[in-house]
Amino acid sequence: MSDQLWRPTPIFGLQLWVVLGVCLGAGFVLLLFFISLWLASKRSKNASSQKPTIPIVSKDIQEVRVVDHTHRPKRTQIEADPCPESDPNPGNERQSLLPPPEEESPFGYRRIQIEIGRGHRISFPDRFGGSSFHGGGVDQVQVGVVGPEVSHLGWGHWYTLRELEAATNGFGPENVVGQGGDGIVYHGVLGNGTQVAVKNLLNNRGQAEEEFKVEVETIGRVRHKNLVRLLGYCAEGAHRMLVYEYVNNANLEQWLHGDVGPFSPLTWEIRMNIILGIAKGYVAPEYASTGMLNERSDVYSFGVLIMEIISGRKPVDYNRPAEEAKLVEWLKKMVSSRNSEGVLDPKLPQKPAAKTLKRALLVALRCVDPNAQERPKMGHLVHMLEADEAPLKNV
């Protein structure tokens, strides 16, 4: 047997064992090749089955007919049902909402919407100011960017710019309820009667849409009794907006610095409850301008807020004498001169006990320590505020 294996063969004079080895090796390589092809096809099938489904528009819809506004109703029919599986009545015709040709959005182009099923619309912005003309005297819509304009999220709602414009009277000045460094807040009423607060962000204009959605959806899932609930957002073009539930009892700034009469309705007990509530769910205002979160800067800002609530003064007020313009410096001087009661809001209906006042001032002063590493953490501050007796020093 061994002699036969060593015997030369007619194939290039190779020995028999060499020919057998080459055949076995080639067969093994071929087997691996077919196995890899099978695995690749299986993976591609799995990947295609996991892709999100996109509403399919029927190929029968070749055009949207637009009749002159003076001779047609505002709703124009599309002859075929673009999404029959989503309609409980398969024989029904769908309708598209077509604004009049004269109606333009504030951004210089018309918008035509087509209903493609329950909860979905496809938007066709015509950026060229009108429809393009083709043979046969039929106006056909020049399709621009196509995408679902309304999408229901797991936690909230994706609002369109048009919805929010209608809700806020075109972002009219009469609807402004607040304004800050990061944006303007408008009061609005949605089509279903829900009152909302729409925050038009200034620092986030043009932020990448997917990045913005990830950030907003993370915030939107947060639920806390001390936080106003985020209902949804708008990311259309360069516009970035947040939609919150509307709280109609004003804000802290208005209660502290607004015209509330000779005596403030915010008693000492109410003010301390506000401070404690904010401490349990606080994010520094500078996050809006820098985008950077820093716990130590959070604590400093919280200390300034405590001083503002206790004194009823703004953090910086150049309408006051120069030595009183900056709240932190003024309050430190008052405390060092042992005039703690002098920092109290004169509109307080009743003064707190001296020990309670000293504890609140101690917390505030520790928060604004010039050495950031010496400032307490927010968790420690909560314990200090909740304790019946916090460690007191000569302040």
Sequence and secondary structure as in RCSB ss.txt:
>XXXX:A:sequence
MSDQLWRPTPIFGLQLWVVLGVCLGAGFVLLLFFISLWLASKRSKNASSQKPTIPIVSKDIQEVRVVDHTHRPKR
TQIEADPCPESDPNPGNERQSLLPPPEEESPFGYRRIQIEIGRGHRISFPDRFGGSSFHGGGVDQVQVGVVGPEV
SHLGWGHWYTLRELEAATNGFGPENVVGQGGDGIVYHGVLGNGTQVAVKNLLNNRGQAEEEFKVEVETIGRVRHK
NLVRLLGYCAEGAHRMLVYEYVNNANLEQWLHGDVGPFSPLTWEIRMNIILGIAKGYVAPEYASTGMLNERSDVY
SFGVLIMEIISGRKPVDYNRPAEEAKLVEWLKKMVSSRNSEGVLDPKLPQKPAAKTLKRALLVALRCVDPNAQER
PKMGHLVHMLEADEAPLKNV
>XXXX:A:secstr
 HHHHTSB TTTT BHHHHHHHHHHHHHHHHHHHHHHHHHHHHHHHHHHHS       TT        GGGS SE
EE SS S GGG SSTT   EEE   TT   TTSSEEEEEEEETTEEEEEEETTSS EE GGG EE       BS 
EE SSSEE  HHHHHHHTTTT GGGEEEEETTEEEEEEE TTS EEEEEEESTTTT  HHHHHHHHHHHHT   T
TS  EEEEEEETTEEEEEEE   S  HHHHHHS   SS S  HHHHHHHHHHHHTT   THHHHH    HHHHHH
HHHHHHHHHHH   SB TTS GGGSBHHHHHHHHHHTT GGGGS TT SS   HHHHHHHHHHHHHHT SSGGGS
  HHHHHHHHHSSS      
